[in-house]
């Protein structure tokens, strides 16, 4: 399968909520960025420069298993991820600036997207008739 690159809009979720509560006068910080869709990763991974541009605050750490072994990574407060008309709020795991921003399996599941390997595109889950759905069992 080839690379699937998408353009996303990211917004500081805390600031967005503060704006709704009229506790923030300006606009919440947001950026547009390219991201690699990576079904082999789990979460939303953003470069340090994107995290700084959004003004996200550190919320903790997580141990990641990488191709180079285990690595402790910083976790930041949630960002709103807007992608192809859908959105969700996800904690952010930091990656170095020389690593692409990554959209992993959790955001893909929540937003109900799948990778079409033949066309090398991200698409709405065809099993759900073009609408975003969740599954409960």
C-alpha positions in Angstrom: 0.0 0.0 0.0 1.3 3.5 -0.8 1.2 6.5 1.5 -2.1 8.2 2.3 -1.6 11.9 3.1 -4.5 14.1 4.2 -4.8 17.7 5.2 -6.4 18.2 8.6 -7.5 21.2 10.7 -6.4 21.0 14.3 -7.8 23.2 17.1 -6.9 23.6 20.7 -9.9 21.9 22.3 -9.6 23.5 25.7 -9.6 27.0 24.1 -12.5 26.0 21.9 -14.5 25.1 25.0 -13.4 28.3 26.8 -14.7 30.3 23.9 -18.1 28.6 24.1 -18.3 29.5 27.8 -17.2 33.1 26.9 -14.0 32.7 28.9 -11.8 33.4 25.9 -12.0 36.7 24.0 -10.0 35.7 20.9 -10.3 32.7 18.6 -9.0 29.3 19.8 -5.6 28.5 18.2 -5.8 26.3 15.2 -3.6 25.1 12.3 -3.9 23.2 9.1 -1.3 20.5 8.6 -0.6 17.4 6.5 -0.8 14.1 8.2 0.1 10.5 7.2 -2.7 8.0 7.7 -1.0 5.1 9.5 -3.1 2.2 10.4 -0.1 0.7 12.2 -0.2 3.4 14.9 -2.8 3.8 17.6 -3.4 7.5 18.4 -3.1 11.1 17.1 0.6 11.9 16.9 1.7 15.5 16.2 5.0 17.1 15.6 6.4 19.3 18.4 6.0 22.5 16.2 2.3 21.8 15.7 1.8 21.2 19.4 3.5 24.5 20.2 1.4 26.4 17.5 -1.7 25.0 19.2 -0.5 25.9 22.7 -1.4 22.5 24.0 -0.3 21.7 27.6 1.4 18.5 28.7 -1.0 16.0 30.3 1.4 13.1 31.0 3.5 10.5 29.3 3.1 7.2 27.5 5.5 4.4 26.5 5.4 3.8 22.8 6.7 0.7 21.0 8.5 1.9 17.9 10.5 0.3 15.1 13.6 1.4 17.2 12.3 -0.1 20.5 10.5 1.5 23.4 10.3 5.2 23.9 8.6 7.4 26.4 6.6 10.2 24.7 4.8 13.2 26.1 1.0 13.3 25.9 -0.8 16.6 25.6 -4.3 17.8 26.2 -6.9 17.2 23.5 -7.0 18.7 20.1 -10.0 18.8 17.9 -9.3 17.0 14.6 -11.4 18.1 11.6 -11.0 15.8 8.6 -13.2 15.4 5.5 -16.3 16.9 7.2 -16.0 14.9 10.4 -14.4 15.8 13.7 -13.4 14.4 17.1 -11.4 15.4 20.1 -8.2 13.4 20.8 -5.3 13.5 23.2 -2.1 14.2 21.4 1.1 12.2 21.5 4.3 14.2 20.6 6.6 13.1 17.8 9.8 14.8 16.6 9.6 17.4 13.9 11.4 15.0 11.4 8.5 12.5 11.8 5.3 13.1 10.0 2.1 13.9 11.8 0.2 10.6 12.1 -3.4 9.7 12.2 -3.7 6.3 13.9 -6.3 3.7 14.3 -8.3 5.3 17.2 -9.1 8.5 15.3 -9.9 6.5 12.2 -12.3 4.3 14.1 -14.0 7.2 15.9 -14.4 9.2 12.7 -15.4 6.0 10.8 -12.8 6.2 8.0 -11.0 3.4 6.3 -8.1 3.3 3.9 -8.9 2.3 0.3 -5.6 0.6 -0.6 -6.4 0.3 -4.3 -6.9 4.0 -4.8 -4.6 5.0 -1.9 -7.2 7.2 -0.4 -9.0 7.7 2.9 -12.7 7.1 2.6 -15.8 7.0 4.7 -16.5 3.5 5.8 -18.5 2.0 2.9 -20.3 -0.4 5.2 -22.1 2.5 6.8 -23.6 4.1 3.6 -21.6 7.3 3.8 -22.7 8.4 7.3 -20.5 8.4 10.4 -21.5 5.5 12.8 -20.2 3.9 15.9 -20.6 0.2 16.8 -22.0 -1.1 20.0 -22.2 -4.7 21.0 
